[in-house]
Amino acid sequence: MRQINSNLRIGVEYNPGVDEVGFVGNWRAVSETRTRPAVIFGTSSDRIGTPFGQSYFATVSKSLKRQTGLPIAPYVGLSYSGFENKLLYPYGLNIALGSQWSALYLHDGAHAHLAATYNWKSYGVTLLAVRRRDFGFNLSTSF
């Protein structure tokens, strides 16, 4: 991933499971404030476990730490699945577990998944529980 500016990231992703290379990008159209959620548009490979396809999405997210005292940030979205040629309704909850760790419950509109991520400098390692039963990992870097 390449951070173009504070609101735009673009990059390339590789899915070794299906030997597919694709474009990934995120644009934060509206920044989160104390009272307003963030609005993000983006594209990436289709859902976890699909054999091919591109996904296009809009997401609304908001940290609720100030309101609840808990380090949580729920999100909801709308996603177009290129694999299934239909709209999906993803949602989830991110939990900050310190400055470098986070946990994520995500529902991609079809299946639920769990993730735990460790970030340091410009790197990240994520352990995935796809459909809460099949394990995998993701390595990432930003520059």
C-alpha positions as CSV (number, residue, x, y, z in Angstrom):
1,M,0.0,0.0,0.0
2,R,1.1,3.5,-0.7
3,Q,-0.2,6.4,1.4
4,I,-0.7,9.1,-1.3
5,N,-2.0,11.6,1.3
6,S,-3.8,11.5,4.6
7,N,-7.1,10.4,2.9
8,L,-5.9,8.2,0.0
9,R,-4.1,4.8,0.0
10,I,-3.6,2.7,-3.1
11,G,-1.8,-0.5,-3.7
12,V,-1.6,-4.0,-5.1
13,E,-2.7,-7.2,-3.4
14,Y,-1.8,-10.8,-4.1
15,N,-4.0,-13.7,-3.2
16,P,-1.8,-16.8,-3.3
17,G,-4.8,-19.1,-2.8
18,V,-6.1,-18.4,-6.3
19,D,-2.9,-16.8,-7.8
20,E,-4.6,-13.5,-8.3
21,V,-3.1,-10.0,-8.4
22,G,-5.4,-7.0,-8.0
23,F,-5.8,-3.3,-7.2
24,V,-6.7,-2.1,-3.7
25,G,-7.5,1.4,-2.7
26,N,-9.2,3.4,0.0
27,W,-10.4,7.0,0.0
28,R,-11.6,8.6,3.2
29,A,-14.1,11.1,1.8
30,V,-15.3,12.3,5.2
31,S,-13.0,12.3,8.3
32,E,-14.3,11.3,11.7
33,T,-14.9,14.0,14.3
34,R,-16.1,13.9,17.9
35,T,-19.7,13.8,16.6
36,R,-19.4,12.6,13.0
37,P,-18.5,9.2,11.6
38,A,-15.9,8.7,8.9
39,V,-17.1,7.7,5.4
40,I,-14.7,5.6,3.3
41,F,-14.9,4.4,-0.3
42,G,-12.7,1.7,-1.7
43,T,-12.0,-1.4,-3.8
44,S,-10.2,-4.7,-3.2
45,S,-10.4,-8.3,-4.1
46,D,-13.9,-9.8,-3.4
47,R,-14.7,-11.4,-0.1
48,I,-12.5,-13.8,1.8
49,G,-12.9,-17.2,0.1
50,T,-14.2,-16.2,-3.3
51,P,-12.2,-17.6,-6.2
52,F,-12.1,-14.3,-8.1
53,G,-13.7,-10.9,-8.4
54,Q,-13.3,-7.3,-7.3
55,S,-15.3,-5.6,-4.6
56,Y,-16.4,-2.0,-4.4
57,F,-17.6,-0.6,-1.1
58,A,-18.7,2.4,1.0
59,T,-18.2,2.2,4.8
60,V,-19.3,4.3,7.7
61,S,-17.3,3.9,10.9
62,K,-17.1,5.7,14.3
63,S,-14.9,5.3,17.3
64,L,-17.1,5.1,20.4
65,K,-14.3,5.3,23.0
66,R,-15.3,8.9,24.0
67,Q,-18.9,7.9,24.4
68,T,-18.5,4.5,26.1
69,G,-15.0,4.5,27.6
70,L,-14.3,1.3,25.6
71,P,-11.7,1.2,22.7
72,I,-14.3,0.1,20.2
73,A,-15.2,1.2,16.7
74,P,-18.2,-0.3,14.9
75,Y,-18.7,0.0,11.1
76,V,-21.4,-0.7,8.6
77,G,-21.3,-0.6,4.8
78,L,-22.5,-1.4,1.4
79,S,-20.5,-3.6,-0.9
80,Y,-20.8,-4.7,-4.5
81,S,-19.5,-8.2,-5.1
82,G,-18.0,-8.7,-8.5
83,F,-17.9,-12.5,-7.9
84,E,-21.6,-12.7,-7.2
85,N,-22.8,-9.6,-9.0
86,K,-24.8,-8.5,-6.1
87,L,-24.9,-6.0,-3.2
88,L,-23.8,-7.1,0.3
89,Y,-24.2,-5.4,3.7
90,P,-20.9,-5.8,5.7
91,Y,-20.6,-4.8,9.3
92,G,-18.2,-5.3,12.1
93,L,-16.4,-4.1,15.3
94,N,-12.8,-3.2,15.8
95,I,-11.3,-3.3,19.3
96,A,-8.0,-1.6,20.1
97,L,-6.0,-3.8,22.5
98,G,-3.2,-1.3,23.1
99,S,-1.0,0.7,20.8
100,Q,0.0,-2.1,18.5
101,W,-2.7,-4.8,18.9
102,S,-6.3,-4.9,17.6
103,A,-9.0,-7.5,17.3
104,L,-11.7,-7.4,14.6
105,Y,-15.1,-9.1,14.2
106,L,-16.2,-8.7,10.6
107,H,-19.2,-9.9,8.7
108,D,-18.5,-9.5,5.0
109,G,-22.2,-9.7,4.1
110,A,-22.2,-13.5,3.7
111,H,-19.9,-14.9,6.4
112,A,-18.4,-13.9,9.8
113,H,-14.6,-13.8,10.3
114,L,-12.3,-13.0,13.2
115,A,-8.9,-11.3,13.0
116,A,-6.1,-10.2,15.4
117,T,-3.5,-7.8,14.2
118,Y,-0.1,-6.7,15.4
119,N,1.3,-3.5,13.9
120,W,4.8,-2.1,14.2
121,K,6.4,0.7,12.2
122,S,5.1,0.3,8.7
123,Y,4.3,-3.5,9.0
124,G,1.4,-5.6,10.1
125,V,0.7,-9.3,10.7
126,T,-2.9,-10.5,11.0
127,L,-4.0,-13.9,12.1
128,L,-7.4,-14.7,10.5
129,A,-10.1,-17.2,11.5
130,V,-12.0,-17.3,8.2
131,R,-15.7,-18.3,8.8
132,R,-14.4,-18.6,12.4
133,R,-12.8,-22.0,11.6
134,D,-10.2,-21.9,8.8
135,F,-7.0,-20.2,9.9
136,G,-4.7,-18.0,7.8
137,F,-2.5,-15.0,8.0
138,N,-1.9,-11.7,6.2
139,L,1.3,-9.7,6.0
140,S,1.2,-6.1,5.0
141,T,3.5,-3.1,4.6
142,S,3.0,0.6,3.9
143,F,5.5,3.0,2.4
